[in-house]
Amino acid sequence: MIKTKETTIDNKNFKVTQLGYADGIELLTKLLSLAGAAFEKEEGKDSFSLSRLAANLTANDLKIVIEKLAGRTVIEREAGSGNWPKLDPEIDLAGDYGLMFKWLKFSLEVNFAGFFSVAGELLSEGTPKAALPIQVP
């Protein structure tokens, strides 16, 4: 069942609705191809390298991810206004990269929190954070 979650980031309210099946699979495949190279095995442990991720990430890749998720996000630009237009990256995110990455993190969690973990393994929602090698927020 598709769910919608709401949050406030930098005094702006967001509602993110999960992607449907086809869009979710498409984006998940894109994310896996981008993230795969960022992980490598080192002496029995998994490690993540931001530099390996950045080396494989293009501006177009990031735009594809942002635009796909923006299509399922509405924003209340002024708290309490009751006006919830669709998120427009050119209006709502341009120049505010801190906000962009906070919203992107939330949007990815809404859609894929049950799937991704530090080791790239499936996690159930009941898995205690303490059981993970690195704490997941």
N, C-alpha and C positions, 0 to 999 in steps of 0.2 A: 504494500500500500504506500502510495506517495504521501510524504509528510511535508509540512511547512514549519520552519523554525524561525523565531524572531530574536533579534539581538539589537543592542545599542552600541555603536562604535563611534567614538569622537562626537557625541551628541547628535548622531543621526541614527534613526531607526531603520532597520533592514528586516525584510521577510524573505527568506530563501526557501523556495520549493524545490524538492528533489527533482532531478532529471527523470524523464521517462526511461523506459527500457532501452530503446535504440540509442538515444543521446547519451545515456549513462554508460552503455557499453563502448560507444565510440570514444567518449572522453576518458574512460578508464584505460582503454587500449593506448591512447595517446600518453597518458600519465605514466603508465608502465614502461613504455618505450623511452620516455625521458628519464625516469627515475632509475631504470635498470642499470645504466652505466655508472650511476653515482654510488652504487653499493659494490663492495668487493669483500671477499673473504680474506682474513688475515689470521693465521694461526688459530683456527677454531672459533673465531668471533667475527661477527658482522661489523663492518664499519661503513659509515656514510661520509662522502666527500662532497661538500658544496662546490668545490672547484671542478670536480668531475661532472656534477649536474650542470653547472654554468657552461662548461665546455660543449655540452650537447644541446643546450637550450638556445633557440633563436627567438628574435623578437616576434616573428610570426607565430611560433609555437605558443608563446605566452599570450598573444592577442587571441588566438583560437580558444584557449582555456578561459580567459576572461570573458570573451564575448558569449561563449556557450553558457557560462554560469550567470552572466548578467541578464540573459534572456529569461531566467527563472527567478530573478530578484526584483523586488519592489522596494522603494525607499521613501520614507517620510522625511523630506529634507528639513522641514521645520517641525519640531516636536509639537504634537497636539493639533496640527493642522487638519488631520484626517485625509490629507491628499497623499496618495500612494502611487506615483507614476513608476513605470518600469525604470530600473537603473540604466542610465546612459553613461557608459564609461567616459565619453568625451566631455560630458557635463559634470558628472559626479566624482570621477576619479582623476581626471587630468590634473597634473601638478601636485597632487596629494598622494604620493607613493606610499606613505605610511598607512593612510586609510585604505589604499588599494590592497596592500598586502594583508592588512587585518581582515578586510572583507573577504579576500580570496581564501585566507585560512579558514574562516568561518564557513564559507560556501563549500569548500572541499570537505570539511568535517561533516556538514549536513549530508553530503552525498556519499562520502566514502569512509567515514570514521570506523565503521564496522569491518572494513576490509584491510586498510593499511596499518602496519605496525613497523617498528624499527627494523625488525628482521625480515619484513616483507611477507610475514605469515598472516593467515586469517586469524582474527581475534573475535571472540564472542564479546558481547557487551558486559558479560559478567567477569571477565578476566581482571583480576586485581592489578592495579598499576604497579604495585611493588614487585610483581612477578616478572616485569619487563626489565631488560638490562639497562634501559635508559627511560627515565620518567616521561610519559606522554601527557601533555596538558589536557 
